[in-house]
Amino acid sequence: MNSPASARSEFTLNDHDLMQIVVPGVRYEKRPARAADGSAVAGLFNAWIWLDNPTQFNSYTTEMTKGVILAMRAASNARDVVAVVFTGVGEKAFCTGGNTKEYAEYYAGRPQEYRQYMRLFNDMVSAILACDKPVICRVNGMRIGGGQEIGMACDFSVAQDLARFGQAGPKHGSAPIGGATDFLPVIVGAERAMASCVLCEPFSAHEAYQMGMLTDIVPALKVDGKYVANPLVETQRLYDEYGRIAFGKPKTGAALAEGKALMSRGKVDLAMLDERIEDLCAKLLMTFPDCTTKTLEELRKPKLDAWNRNKENSRAWLALNMMTEARAGFRAFNEGTKEDREVDFVAVRRAIAAGEGWTDALTDRVLPAARNAKA
């Protein structure tokens, strides 16, 4: 009769992964888990999932959505993984959403194709929300649009304080219904969610932390060898001279000029961000794994309930919108300059008010190129 020890040595574990993760634009690696004192823990790891498209601000292509789904699934299945760190390559951006070039040049005007793409996007968000391990968003830079949505699907978010956050939907021909309208009211409340989703005004990491969107923030700018808080935003005063909330808002005038001068003297260093991520992973290490998973499942329910209730009708609407406003908005962003990437909103509203349909002629007429030609 075999002893318990010999029986264990002969036992073969089943492989529950769908397939190997070999996708351009997504990196998956297992890093040794570390205890609170920084020492490596033998046999245990944290899974790091990287969006690797820095030249396009880590915007996700169709292939990259597949890679994230597979990577989240692999990390969830890995018996030796404690936590998942979801991040982007470089210091400029975690993710700015879907790849606008691909949207403008392939999906615009093809609603059935975009509907298929949105199935992948929905599955990517669901893979994050269904991961059996805690998922930490390491916000290494901008988290905008769809990047904000996949970031909010994560359980924790730790950001460097030069990062900017926000939605882009109504400014660029879409609606932020890939998670923002589901998650933001749960996380920050109805009024702030309304302002973010409708007005599409970006906000600082300090504001994001203040409104409860982030677990933690750390400085990233080093000047003369020392970390300093983001010098371009107000991090001291709570109110400005008009009685409005000033904390975390962009500085203006002389204060902004001083901040820019300080920025030019420093360099971005994400070492403190990585230390804070490792600290959080070390805390997660010292918990019961099944109790942690059950706690995650319960705390995710408000986000999951809203997401599952809306994701399919959102997918259908987004597909049809590729024939109208999205077609114009994504083309404007893709074809415009850095300073001018929006349609002529007044011309759009006047045309619609006059009963004009969304023809190719209307789309071309409201793009930045047409506006600049008139000027």
Summary of the structure (lengths in Angstrom):
residues: 375
radius of gyration: 22.5
end to end distance: 89.5
largest distance: 89.5
contacts: 1228
relative contact order: 0.11
helix: 49%
strand: 18%
